[in-house]
């Protein structure tokens, strides 16, 4: 079901979700840093324990969280090789016109508009708030869609901006990178032999079973960091896409425009090579083309970035039918 929050409730919900996601990622980074202290740098048997790694990790996480709010959108755009839309290019000019129309319809400030030089059709929005937002579409999307369908896609992305989804999703994209980077450093530290040396120095008495259990959990944590960060990212629910579909259709008063766009995008089988895994959840469709996103159920809800395309299209078609019925009833 699509969430029944009004626009102001949804915005407040997403502001709170941003804080929760940032805290969650920072704590996970602190966990990785504490393990580095315990098994590489810490002392035992009554000696002073200095949580150097923990402090560094939490500081790194906090800085990453603050940086992601301020500069995360720019980093995502750079990573995709996005370039500002060129008003002298006819296709880009049409895109700029459509974005301006949807900006007026939604009552939002005009976002910056970018084009990603990738032949696969896709689009995403990023930024910390409506006053600092961007919309990017691929060249493949401009080549594939007509004006009505492009309007549906832009309205979908404008809805993400209006609902403050972009703040949550941009922070998630940046902090996933921080978690993966720190876990990679931890693995490199193990390869240098620090953990083995630490174990010999402590004579195997660092906490007994409790220390052993923590060691196992820590090793699992850094081993499964990509999976864990993905699960935390999926706190950004699939329902956001349903909500943006519905909100976008209300902006254009034409649900079939977006439905037809999604049908065309779905038929394009190639992955969007310019958009990496960490930014996949920002896109209107999964740029990696993972089969999990076509399914429903617990596993799909836990690890999928997008709801099933056929279900999204069906809901838009139902919206179009209801709108048509309401119009006929009034006349």
N, C-alpha and C positions, 0 to 999 in steps of 0.2 A: 504494500500500500504506500502511496505517496504521503509524506508527512503533512499534517494539517496545520502546521504553524503558519501564522501570517508572516509577512515580510520582516517585520520588526523583531518578532520572536526568533525567526530563523537567523537574522543577523546577530542577535545576542547569543544564541546557541553557538554560532560559529566563532564568535569572539572567545567564549569560554572554552570551546574545543581547541582553539589555537593554544591557549595557556596549558591545557591538559597535555596536549601532544608535545609541547616544548618541554614540560616538566618530565614527562615519561621518557623522552629521548635523553634528556640530561641525566636522569637517574641511571639509565642503562649505561651511559658513558661512565658515570661514577662507579658503577659495578665493575666495569672492565678495568678502570684505573685502580680500584681497591685490590683486585686480584693481582695486578702487576706489583703493587706494594707487598702483598702477602707472600708472593712466591718469587719475587725478584729483588726487592729493595728492603722489605721490612726486617726487623729483628725480633727474636723470641727470647724465651727464658728470662723475662723480667727486664730486658733491655728496652730502651726507648723506641717506640714505634712512630715513625714519621710518615704520614700518609701522602708522600710526595706525588705518587702516581694518581691517587684519588683527587687531590687538589688540582693537578694539571688537567685531568680528564673532565672534571666538573667545570673548571674554568673554560676549557676548550668548548664544552657543550654549551655553556652560557653565552660565550662569545658567538658561537655558531648560530644559536637561537636568535640573538639580537641582530647579527649580520643578515640572517635569512629574512628577517622582517624588512630590513632596510635595502638589501641588495640581492636577495634571493631571486627575484624576478629577472633582474639583469643577467645574473649568472645562467639562469635557464635559457634565456634568449641567446646568450653567447654560445652556450653549448650546442644549440641547434643551428648555428650559423644564420640566424634570422637577420634580415635586413629591413630597414624602414620601407614601407610601401612607397612606390614611386608614382606620383600623380601624373607623370608624363606617359606612363604605361597604361593602355586602355583597361586591361584586366585589373590592375592595381587601383586605377581611378574608380572603377565600379565598386571595388571592395571598400574604398574610402567613403564613397557615397552611402553605401549600405550601412557601414558602421555609424556614420553621422545620423542616418535615419533612426537606427535603433537606439542611439544615445538620446535622441530627442524623445522617442517613444517611452523609454524607461526613466527619463528624467535624471540621467546620470551624466557626469562630466565625460567629455569625449576621450576615450582611451587612446594610447599610442597604438599604431597599427604596423604590423610586421608581416613579411612574407618569408617563409622558410623554403630554400631551394631544394625541395624534395618532390619527386614525382608521385609519391603516394598521398592520397587525399586525407588530410587530418587538420585539426585546429585545436588551439588551447588558449586559455586566458591566464594571466599571472599578475601578481602585485600584492600590496599590503592592504589597499583599500580602494574605493572607487576613484579617489582623487589621484592615486598613483597606480594605475592599472594599464595593462597591455593586452592586446589581442593579436595572436599570430595564426596565420593559416599557411598551409603548404601551397606551393605552386601547382601541385597535382590537384588540390581542391578547387583552385580557380579554373583550371583547365576542364574539370569534370562537371561542375555544377552550373545550372543556369541561375539567373538573378534571384528568382523566387526561392530556390533551394539554398543559395548562399545566404539569403536573408534569414532563413530558418536557423542555419548554423551560427551566424553572428548573434542572433537573438538568444540562442542557447548559451553562448559564451558571455553575453551581457548579463544574463540571469545569474551566472556564477559570480560575476562582479557585484551585482546588486545584493546577492545573498551573503556576501563576504566568504564564499567558498574559496576564493582565490587566496585569501590570507592563510587559511588552514593548509591548503594544498601546496602553496609555495613554501611554507615553513617545513612541511613534511619532506618535500623534495630536497631541500638543502640539508636537513638534519639526517636524512638517510645517508647522504654522502659522508657526513661527519662520523656516524657510527661505523660505516664500512672502513673508513680510513683508519680509525683508532683500533679496530679489531685487526686490521692488517698489520699495524705496528706491533700489536701484541704477539701475533704469529711470528713476525720477524724477530722479536725479542726471544722467543722460544728457540728459534733456529740458531741464535747466538750462544745457547747453552746456559743462559742466566738462571732458568728455572731449575736445571739439574744441579748447578753449583749451589744455589740457594738451599736445595734440599739436603745436600751433603753437609753444608755448613751448620744446618740446624739439627743434624743428627736424627732427622725423622720425627722430631717431637713437637712439631708446630701445630698443636691443637688436636692431635689424635684423630679420632673418627670425624670430629667436627671439621677439622682442617681438611681431611680427605674428601669429605662431602662437598665442602666449598670449592676445593680444587676441581672436582668433577664438574660442578655446576659452572664454574668459571670457564673451564675448557669447552664445555658445551655452549656457553654463551658466546665465546669468540668464534667457535666453529659454526654456530647457527646464526651469527649476527645478520647475514643477509636475509635469512628467513624471518628472524625476529623483527628486524626493522621493517620488512614487508608487511608483517602482521600488524605492527603498530601503525604503519601507513594506512592500512585498510580500516583503521578507526575512522578514516575518511570514507564513510559508507557509500556503497553503490547507490543508495537512495538519493544521493546528491545529483546523480545523473538523471534519474527519473524526475526529480523536482525541477532541474534546469530545463529538461525537455518540456515539461508542462508550463513553466513560467515563460520560456521562450515562445511557445505556441500562443500563449495569451498576448504577448507583445505584438506578434505579427497578425494575430487573429486568423492564422492559416497553419494549422497543425500538419496538413499534408505536405507543405513545403519542406519542413524538417524531416517528415517521414520519408519522402522521396529522396532527400539528400542522404539519409542514413542507409537507404536501400542501395544507392549507388556506391557509397563508401564501403559498405559491406561486401559488395561484389568485387572490389579491388583487393586482390589477395596479397599483394606485396607488402612487407612490413615498412614502417616509416623509419628508414635507417638513420635519419638525422636526429631522432628523438630517442634518448637513451632510457634505460630501465628506470632510473631514479625519477624521471619526469613523466613516466607513462600514465600515472593517475591524473595528470593535468589535462589529458587529451579527451576529445569528444568520443573517440574510439581507441581501443588498445593499439598502440603503435607496434607492439611486438607480435600481434596476431595470435595470442595464446588461446588454446581451445577451452581452457577453464572458464573464460569469460562468456562462453556460449552456454554454460550450464547453470543450474540452480542447486540449492542445497547448502549444507554446512560448509563443505570444503570451498565451494565457490564464494560464499559470503566471507570466508576467512581470508582467502588468498586472491580472489578475483578483484581486478581494478574497475571493471565495468559490468553492468547488468547485461543479460542476453539481448542481442540486437533485435531479434524477432519479437521479443516482448515489448521493447521500447517502441518499435514500429506499430505494433498492435494497439498499444495505449494511445498513441498519437492518432491513429485511425479512428479509435473510439471517440476521442476528443472531437475530431472533425465531424463525426456523425451527430454528436450531441449539439455542437454549435450550429450545424445545419438544421437540426430539428427545432432548436430554440428560435432561429431566425424565421423558419416557416410558421411557427406558432404565432410569433408577433405580427406577421403579415396576414 
